[in-house]
Amino acid sequence: MIPTPLNAYEWCHAAHKFGNPAKHRLIDSQVLLKENKIDRSEFDFLLRFPIVLNVVSPVDFLNNVSWGGIKALANMDQFRNFDKDIEVSALILSIFKIQ
């Protein structure tokens, strides 16, 4: 079957759009940055995912690398003490956990 011009266009658009979704998310994010809808430091954090090395996760639902990311995130002003909030919440949940 020979595709009609519209179908060919739709197919090319779909192949382009879904062929590299990470690229499109990055482009969408850059548009949000230009419109000041997301903070540049938060966007930079998401792209780089810095971690604090040699930390041990105090909670069972996060591995050490994830906990290192949480610790790095807690160093940002917007997320100050986020790591402590997770620790306290996990402690409270463990008290009420049915064993």
N, C-alpha and C positions, 0 to 999 in steps of 0.2 A: 504494500500500500504506500503510495506517495503522499506524504503529509501535505496538507493545505498550508498556505503561508501562516495563517493564524496558529494552527496546531504546531507548526515548526517553531514559531516564536514562543509559544507557551512551553514547548519542550525545552528549548534552549534556556529560557528564563528559569524554569524549574531546575534544570541541570546545573545552571550557574548558581542559583540561590542555595540549593541543597548540597552542591558539590563540596563546598567549603564553609560550613556554618560558623566555624570559629572566626574566619575572616570577616564575615558579615556582622558577627557580634562585636568585633573590634571596631568596625566602621560605625555601627550603631552607637557604640560607646563614645566614639570621637564626636559624633553629632551631639550627644548629650553633654559632653564636655564643653563644646562651643556654645551651647544654649545655657550653660551654667546650671544644669539640672543635677549634676553629680560633682562632688568635690574632687579636685585633681589629686590630692594626697591619698584619698580613699581609692581612686582609680589606679594610682600607681601601686598601692599596696596589693590590690587584686591581681594586677599583672605580674608583679614580682614575687608575691607571697613570701616575704622575708620571714625567717624563723629564728628564734633564740635557740642556740644549740645546747646540748647536754642538759636538757631538762627532762624530768620524769613526770608523766601525767598523773595527777592525783585522782582522776576519775576514770572509771572503767570504760566509758563510751568514747573516749578520745585516745588515740595513740600518741606516742611521744612527739612525733613530727607535728601532728595537729595541735598539740598543746604548745609546742614552740611557736606556732603561728598565732595562737591565742595570746601568748605572752608578748609577741611582737606587736600585735594589734592593740594590746593594753597600754603600750607605750605611746600611742597616739592620743591626743587630747580628747577627741570625740569618744574614745572607748576606754578612758581611764578607769581602772579597777574592774574591767570586764572579766578578767581572770579570777578575781576574788569573788565576783558575783556567781560565776560558774561553780567555784569550789563550795561556796555557802549553799547554793541551791542543790548541789549534788549531796551535800551532807544532810540537808533537810529531807530530801527524797529518800536517802538511805535509812533514815530513822523510821519513816513510814512504810518502807518497803516490806511487803509480805514475804516471809521466807518459808 
